[in-house]
Amino acid sequence: MDFQLDMIKDKVEFFEATDIKTLEKKINEQIENNKALLLRIHSISHQMHVDEHGRTYYSAVVHFRAN
């Protein structure tokens, strides 16, 4: 049995929520999880969309990179 470990250097994650506080909470939880992998935020991009019924949707893309 061959066991090999590779270090993650880049990771991109996508998040969505119906309100900004929930989106922020999801991102913060993943930031803490990725600290264990020695990844830090490289960039964040976010958008807000309103559908035809007036409901808002928030999304974000977070790029993590190794220290």
C-alpha positions as CSV (number, residue, x, y, z in Angstrom):
1,M,0.0,0.0,0.0
2,D,1.5,3.3,-1.1
3,F,0.5,6.4,0.9
4,Q,1.5,9.9,-0.4
5,L,0.7,13.3,1.0
6,D,0.5,16.4,-1.3
7,M,0.2,19.9,0.0
8,I,-2.7,22.0,-1.2
9,K,-1.4,25.2,-2.7
10,D,-4.6,26.8,-4.2
11,K,-8.2,26.2,-3.4
12,V,-11.3,28.0,-4.7
13,E,-14.6,27.7,-2.9
14,F,-18.1,29.0,-3.8
15,F,-20.7,30.1,-1.3
16,E,-24.4,31.2,-1.5
17,A,-27.1,32.3,0.9
18,T,-30.3,34.3,1.0
19,D,-28.9,36.9,3.4
20,I,-25.6,38.5,3.9
21,K,-25.1,37.4,7.5
22,T,-25.5,33.8,6.6
23,L,-23.1,34.2,3.7
24,E,-20.6,35.8,6.0
25,K,-21.0,33.0,8.6
26,K,-20.4,30.3,6.0
27,I,-17.2,32.1,4.7
28,N,-15.9,32.6,8.3
29,E,-16.4,28.9,9.1
30,Q,-14.5,27.9,6.1
31,I,-11.7,30.3,6.8
32,E,-11.2,28.6,10.2
33,N,-11.3,25.1,8.5
34,N,-8.7,26.2,5.9
35,K,-6.3,27.5,8.6
36,A,-5.7,23.9,9.5
37,L,-4.5,23.3,5.9
38,L,-2.3,26.4,6.2
39,L,-4.3,28.3,3.6
40,R,-5.1,32.0,3.7
41,I,-7.4,34.2,1.7
42,H,-5.9,35.4,-1.5
43,S,-9.0,37.1,-2.9
44,I,-12.8,37.3,-2.5
45,S,-15.4,38.2,-5.1
46,H,-19.1,38.6,-4.2
47,Q,-22.4,39.4,-5.9
48,M,-26.0,40.1,-5.0
49,H,-28.9,39.2,-7.3
50,V,-32.6,40.0,-6.9
51,D,-35.0,37.6,-8.7
52,E,-38.4,38.5,-10.3
53,H,-40.1,38.0,-7.0
54,G,-37.9,40.4,-5.1
55,R,-35.9,37.8,-3.2
56,T,-32.2,38.5,-2.8
57,Y,-29.5,36.0,-3.3
58,Y,-25.9,36.5,-2.3
59,S,-22.9,34.6,-3.6
60,A,-19.2,34.7,-3.1
61,V,-16.0,33.1,-4.5
62,V,-13.1,32.8,-2.1
63,H,-9.6,32.0,-3.4
64,F,-7.4,30.5,-0.7
65,R,-3.6,30.1,-1.1
66,A,-0.9,28.5,0.9
67,N,1.2,30.7,3.2
